[in-house]
Structures are given as structure tokens and as C-alpha cells.
Amino acid sequence: MGFIDKIKYVIKGPSPDNAVPDAAPTELWSPEMGGEYAGFWDRMGRDRAGAYLAVAGEPFGQPATDESISEHGKDTAEILAQVLELGPADRVLEVGVGVGRIAEHLAPRCQTFTGIDISKNMINIAGERLAGAGNVRLEVTEKSDLSMFADASFDKVYFQVVLIHLDREDAYHYMREACRVLAPGGRAWFQFYNLLHPGGFKEFEFAANYMVEHGAKTRGRVHCYTAPEVRMLVERAGLSINEERSCLEPESQTFDFEIPDTDWEFYLIAVAEKPDDG
């Protein structure tokens, strides 16, 4: 389920007792959800139904369950492990860990796994789902940076379906921060939506029309990029693009793996490395 479908989804029934105190709007993804990242995503993740919708839509065409969320993250985790060449000695960071649907599959394959999210509610759900994993550390980040981590703290860093929901300035700063916290020779994965692909432009045009209709921009709306923009931002952040592993063709990509769902058809993926002398 792409963003267009997610934004049309309506949660029915009362919110649980542990919901955020603000009255939740009937329509998810609306401007009423708030203008700050933390508030917006906390409202999305006020219960498991909303959190699962936010990170995965309706996996396999059905409302999400614990089992389907786990299965939904499995294929993406396999791709990340392959492309990043994940190994048992790696220290891994996922920015925007959500409910841990990818983390649960990658954490057993590395030395340490750190997941951060700007939503406390998402982190709480991820903590419940990943309870018992001894090498997992989950943290709430108060702003769009990685200032809680020292330089060269990680060997692999990835952003999957995260940067598309951020303003460009915040996305770029995250890329700079990824470079800083990566050890020399470390590798990063950055995923975007492609403005020049018909599917990507459809998402962009929907966001534009929705803004006009509602008179406000949605905080979690999709932001689209072109391949040259991605290349420039990644390189200006201090990283080198790995051309063999990236998918940065102008319009349509050719993948070396089977894509998990049709949204991947309009992805741009930059796989980047920190220079050994960085």
C-alpha cells in the first residue's frame, strides 16, 4: 500500500486507554495529526493498528497482524542484508525503526543493532516486539539528527521509508550525520521516491492536490527526488556512491533482486560508503 492508499484509510472504533490525550482525527495522515514529526508519528502509533498501518499499510492486502508485519519485513531485511553485506561483527543502526518489522530479522545477524525513532509510541511497540533480543538497543530521538552517537560508532546505517517523509533539509542533515557516525569503510542505505517515475509523480501530485483541498500540508507527506538530486546530496554529505549496488537510473530501475511490492518500482536507492580516510 502506497502513501496515497494509506492516507485514505480510516481507523474505526475508539482509541485505547494508552492513546495520546489529543483527540485523534477520523482520517489518518491528515493535517490535524500535527505539524511536528514527533507528534505526528506518535498519533499514528497511538495503538498497534495505527502503527502497523504507518509502517506497512495493509500487508498482503489485509489489515496487519503481528504475524503479517513480521512477514512483511522479511523480504526487505534480506535485501538490506545482501546489499549492505551484513556480517556478524557489524554494528548496525536503523533510523526510523518503527515497530521493528525489519529489525527483528536483521538483529540476529549482526553484533549489535540500534534502532531509533522520533515516536515514543513506535519505540514502545518495537520494544515489546523485540523483547528478549540481547543485542538490540532502542532509543527515542528528540530531533532529526544522530547527536546521541559518537563518531564512527557504526559499520552499517540504513534509512528505509524514512527520508521520503522528511523535509529536504532534515533528510540532508541525516545523511551528513550518517557519514559522521559511520566508521571508515562503513556502508549506508538511503531510500527515496523517484519524481520522474510515473508512480513517484503520482504520489507527489496527490500530495499537492491534497494540500490544495485541505489548505495545509500533511507532516507525513511524501517528498520525491530525482536521481541527480540524490547523488549530489549523498556526495555533499561526504559519502561515495557505490554504483554497483545503487539504483539511481533517471526513471526506471533494474534490480538484482525480486522486489517485495510494487512501490519499489519507483524507488531510488543510494548505497554509499564512507572513505577509508574519512
C-alpha positions as CSV (number, residue, x, y, z in Angstrom):
1,M,0.0,0.0,0.0
2,G,1.5,3.3,-1.1
3,F,1.1,6.7,0.6
4,I,-2.0,7.5,-1.5
5,D,-3.8,4.4,-0.2
6,K,-2.6,4.9,3.3
7,I,-3.9,8.4,3.5
8,K,-7.4,7.3,2.5
9,Y,-7.5,4.6,5.2
10,V,-9.9,5.3,8.1
11,I,-9.4,3.7,11.6
12,K,-12.7,2.7,13.1
13,G,-13.5,2.4,16.8
14,P,-12.4,4.2,20.0
15,S,-8.7,4.7,20.8
16,P,-7.3,2.6,23.6
17,D,-6.7,3.8,27.1
18,N,-3.0,4.5,26.5
19,A,-3.6,6.7,23.4
20,V,-2.2,10.2,23.3
21,P,-4.6,12.6,25.1
22,D,-5.3,14.6,21.9
23,A,-8.5,13.6,20.1
24,A,-7.4,11.6,17.1
25,P,-8.8,12.7,13.7
26,T,-11.0,10.3,11.8
27,E,-8.7,10.4,8.8
28,L,-5.1,9.3,9.4
29,W,-2.3,11.3,7.6
30,S,-4.4,14.5,7.7
31,P,-3.0,17.9,8.7
32,E,-4.9,17.5,12.0
33,M,-2.3,15.0,13.0
34,G,0.1,17.8,13.8
35,G,2.9,19.8,12.3
36,E,5.9,18.3,14.2
37,Y,7.5,15.0,13.4
38,A,7.2,13.5,16.9
39,G,3.6,14.5,17.5
40,F,2.5,13.3,14.0
41,W,4.1,9.9,14.3
42,D,3.1,9.4,17.9
43,R,-0.5,9.9,16.8
44,M,0.0,7.4,14.0
45,G,1.4,5.0,16.5
46,R,-1.1,5.6,19.3
47,D,-2.1,1.9,19.0
48,R,-0.8,-1.1,17.1
49,A,-3.4,-0.7,14.3
50,G,-2.2,2.8,13.5
51,A,1.5,2.0,14.0
52,Y,1.3,-1.0,11.7
53,L,-0.6,1.0,9.1
54,A,2.0,3.7,9.2
55,V,4.9,1.4,8.6
56,A,3.4,-1.2,6.3
57,G,-0.1,-0.2,5.1
58,E,-2.1,-3.4,4.7
59,P,0.4,-6.2,4.2
60,F,-0.6,-8.6,1.5
61,G,-3.9,-6.7,1.1
62,Q,-5.2,-7.4,4.6
63,P,-5.2,-5.5,7.9
64,A,-1.9,-6.1,9.6
65,T,-1.4,-8.6,12.3
66,D,1.8,-9.3,14.4
67,E,2.5,-12.2,12.0
68,S,1.9,-10.4,8.8
69,I,4.0,-7.4,9.9
70,S,6.9,-9.8,10.6
71,E,6.5,-11.5,7.3
72,H,6.2,-8.1,5.5
73,G,9.6,-7.0,6.8
74,K,11.4,-10.2,6.0
75,D,12.0,-9.7,2.3
76,T,13.2,-6.1,2.8
77,A,15.5,-7.3,5.5
78,E,17.0,-9.9,3.2
79,I,17.7,-7.3,0.5
80,L,19.3,-5.0,3.1
81,A,21.5,-7.8,4.4
82,Q,22.6,-8.7,0.9
83,V,23.2,-5.2,-0.4
84,L,24.9,-3.9,2.8
85,E,26.9,-7.2,3.1
86,L,25.8,-7.5,6.7
87,G,28.1,-9.6,8.9
88,P,28.2,-10.9,12.5
89,A,30.8,-8.3,13.6
90,D,28.7,-5.4,12.3
91,R,27.3,-2.6,14.5
92,V,24.1,-1.6,12.7
93,L,21.9,1.5,13.0
94,E,18.4,1.7,11.7
95,V,17.0,5.3,11.6
96,G,13.2,5.2,11.8
97,V,12.9,1.7,13.3
98,G,9.2,2.0,13.6
99,V,7.7,-1.2,15.1
100,G,10.8,-3.2,14.3
101,R,9.4,-5.1,11.4
102,I,12.9,-5.1,9.6
103,A,14.9,-5.1,12.8
104,E,13.6,-8.4,14.1
105,H,15.2,-10.1,11.0
106,L,18.5,-8.2,10.9
107,A,19.4,-8.0,14.6
108,P,20.2,-11.8,14.9
109,R,22.7,-11.3,12.0
110,C,24.9,-8.6,13.5
111,Q,26.9,-7.9,16.6
112,T,24.8,-5.0,17.9
113,F,21.6,-3.5,16.5
114,T,20.5,0.0,17.4
115,G,17.1,1.3,16.3
116,I,15.9,4.9,16.8
117,D,12.6,6.6,16.1
118,I,11.2,10.0,16.8
119,S,8.0,8.4,18.0
120,K,8.0,7.2,21.6
121,N,4.9,5.1,20.9
122,M,6.6,3.4,18.0
123,I,9.6,2.6,20.1
124,N,7.4,1.2,22.9
125,I,5.8,-1.2,20.4
126,A,9.1,-2.1,18.9
127,G,10.4,-2.9,22.4
128,E,7.6,-5.2,23.0
129,R,8.1,-7.0,19.7
130,L,11.8,-7.3,20.1
131,A,11.8,-8.2,23.8
132,G,14.4,-10.8,24.5
133,A,16.9,-9.8,21.8
134,G,20.0,-9.2,23.8
135,N,21.9,-7.2,21.2
136,V,19.2,-4.7,20.5
137,R,19.1,-1.1,21.8
138,L,16.1,1.1,21.1
139,E,16.1,4.9,21.6
140,V,13.7,7.8,21.0
141,T,15.4,10.7,19.2
142,E,14.2,14.2,20.0
143,K,15.2,15.7,16.7
144,S,16.3,14.8,13.2
145,D,19.9,14.0,13.9
146,L,22.2,11.4,15.4
147,S,23.9,13.6,18.0
148,M,23.5,10.9,20.7
149,F,26.1,8.8,18.9
150,A,29.8,9.3,18.8
151,D,31.8,9.5,15.6
152,A,32.5,6.1,13.9
153,S,30.0,4.2,16.1
154,F,28.5,2.0,13.4
155,D,29.5,-0.1,10.4
156,K,26.2,-0.1,8.6
157,V,23.4,2.6,8.7
158,Y,20.1,2.4,6.8
159,F,17.0,4.5,6.2
160,Q,14.1,2.6,4.7
161,V,10.9,4.5,4.0
162,V,12.1,7.3,6.3
163,L,13.7,10.1,4.3
164,I,10.7,10.3,2.0
165,H,8.7,11.7,4.9
166,L,11.2,14.4,5.9
167,D,11.8,17.9,4.6
168,R,14.8,18.0,2.4
169,E,16.9,19.9,4.9
170,D,16.3,17.3,7.6
171,A,17.0,14.4,5.1
172,Y,20.3,16.0,4.1
173,H,21.3,16.6,7.7
174,Y,20.6,12.9,8.4
175,M,22.9,12.0,5.5
176,R,25.7,14.1,7.0
177,E,25.1,12.6,10.4
178,A,25.2,9.1,8.8
179,C,28.6,9.9,7.4
180,R,29.8,11.1,10.8
181,V,28.7,8.0,12.8
182,L,29.9,5.5,10.2
183,A,33.3,4.0,10.7
184,P,35.7,4.4,7.8
185,G,34.7,1.9,5.1
186,G,31.2,1.7,6.6
187,R,28.2,1.5,4.3
188,A,24.8,3.3,4.2
189,W,21.5,2.7,2.5
190,F,19.2,5.7,1.6
191,Q,15.8,5.1,0.1
192,F,13.8,7.8,-1.8
193,Y,10.8,8.1,-4.1
194,N,11.6,9.0,-7.8
195,L,9.8,12.1,-9.0
196,L,10.5,11.2,-12.7
197,H,8.8,7.8,-12.5
198,P,5.1,7.8,-13.1
199,G,4.4,6.1,-9.8
200,G,6.5,8.7,-7.9
201,F,4.9,11.6,-9.7
202,K,1.5,10.2,-8.8
203,E,2.4,10.3,-5.1
204,F,3.8,13.9,-5.5
205,E,0.7,15.1,-7.4
206,F,-1.6,13.5,-4.8
207,A,0.2,15.4,-2.0
208,A,-0.1,18.6,-4.0
209,N,-3.8,18.2,-4.6
210,Y,-4.4,17.1,-1.0
211,M,-2.6,20.3,0.2
212,V,-4.8,22.5,-2.0
213,E,-8.0,20.7,-0.9
214,H,-7.2,20.8,2.8
215,G,-5.4,24.2,2.9
216,A,-2.5,22.7,4.7
217,K,0.5,20.4,4.2
218,T,0.5,17.0,5.9
219,R,3.5,16.4,8.1
220,G,4.0,12.8,6.9
221,R,3.5,13.6,3.2
222,V,5.8,12.0,0.7
223,H,8.7,14.0,-0.7
224,C,10.1,13.0,-4.1
225,Y,13.6,13.4,-5.5
226,T,15.4,12.9,-8.8
227,A,18.5,10.7,-9.2
228,P,20.8,13.7,-9.7
229,E,19.5,15.3,-6.5
230,V,20.1,12.2,-4.6
231,R,23.6,11.8,-6.0
232,M,24.5,15.4,-5.1
233,L,23.1,15.3,-1.6
234,V,24.8,12.0,-0.7
235,E,28.2,13.1,-2.1
236,R,27.9,16.5,-0.4
237,A,27.3,14.7,2.8
238,G,30.8,13.2,2.5
239,L,30.0,9.7,1.2
240,S,30.9,7.9,-2.0
241,I,28.1,6.2,-4.0
242,N,28.6,2.5,-4.7
243,E,27.3,2.4,-8.3
244,E,27.1,-1.4,-8.5
245,R,24.7,-1.6,-5.5
246,S,22.8,1.6,-6.0
247,C,19.6,2.1,-8.1
248,L,19.8,5.6,-9.5
249,E,18.7,5.5,-13.1
250,P,16.7,8.5,-14.2
251,E,13.3,6.9,-14.4
252,S,13.1,3.1,-14.0
253,Q,15.4,0.8,-12.1
254,T,16.7,-2.7,-12.8
255,F,17.1,-4.6,-9.5
256,D,19.4,-7.5,-8.8
257,F,16.7,-9.0,-6.5
258,E,13.0,-9.6,-6.5
259,I,11.2,-6.6,-5.2
260,P,8.8,-7.1,-2.3
261,D,6.0,-4.9,-3.6
262,T,5.1,-2.5,-6.5
263,D,6.2,0.6,-4.6
264,W,9.8,-0.4,-5.2
265,E,9.3,0.3,-8.9
266,F,9.6,4.0,-8.2
267,Y,12.3,3.8,-5.6
268,L,15.7,5.5,-5.8
269,I,18.3,3.7,-3.7
270,A,21.6,5.2,-2.9
271,V,24.1,2.8,-1.4
272,A,27.1,4.8,-0.1
273,E,30.4,4.3,1.6
274,K,32.5,6.3,3.9
275,P,36.0,6.8,2.5
276,D,38.7,4.9,4.5
277,D,40.4,8.2,5.2
278,G,37.1,9.9,6.2
